Amino acid sequence: MTNAVRYSEYYDMQSVFDNLYAKAQEGHQFHNLMELITNRNNILLAYRNIKANTGSGTRGTDGLTIREYKVLNEKKFVNKIQNRLGNFKPDVIRRVFIDKIDGTKRPLGIPTMEDRLVQQAIKQVLEPICEAKFFKHSYGFRPNRSTHHAIARATNLINVGYCHYVVDIDIKGFFDNVNHNKLIRQIYSLGIKDKQLLAIIKKMLKAEVQFEGVSSKGVPQGGILSPLLSNIVLNELDQWIADQWEDFKTHYTYPKDSNRWRALKKTTLKEGWLVRYADDCVPRRSTKTTRRVA
């Protein structure tokens, strides 16, 4: 059992998250998520998760770390975060740069600790809903998934699927060029229709960055909610590529996916499979030729 699941069970939130996942799979529309986000146990869970994170000692523009919140009693702390969510206005994001392997610098945006607590509380509720909708072979920044799973999937496609043509895709400047309005529409299309929550997320996206001002596009790298938002953006790409082969809809309903793929190989469709980790994609193609028109 992972620490995240153990903490969720301790604060009696795991059953809530499981219920959100199940409802999302059934196509449920969520209009009142702020009630769950501002729930006492969800806020305490957010504190516990951040405290366990190695970045909990990193300071934002307010100069605070998670340690400063230890002095608050539980009721005062919960009320502070609830009030913040009730009238949210993001603090200025601290800008730092880290070195990349190619010698360039990667810009990171570090929110204040209070904003990180707000983001974590939101993420905990949104994540199970999104997970129910995400493409099954996307592995970056998702619970219980890692680079090892992506490598295992790619290896399986090579050794079992005989796919040897690889197209390696890295979306240049992806995080810096996300369209905010389109992202909000994509969140809405996943069934997340709480207007107050969507307004808070939009304010987060428009948060002022230290020395740079307010950005009209992009998802700040370094924010707790940013990886989930990025996966929401890229999920449309995942689904579109999968629909070209892996999840291609046929008139006849086959008892197994393997039967459907065997039939598709007799058409002029190009066999291709997607393995994605964040903004790095590896579509693979079979070496076999096609024989006739569908």
Beta strands, then each sheet from edge to edge (+ up, - down):
strand 1: 94-99
strand 2: 105-110
strand 3: 163-166
strand 4: 169-170
strand 5: 208-209
strand 6: 213-214
strand 7: 272-273
strand 8: 276-277
strand 9: 280-281
strand 10: 284-286
sheet 1: 1+ 2-
sheet 2: 3+ 10- 7+
sheet 3: 4+ 9- 8+
sheet 4: 5+ 6-
end
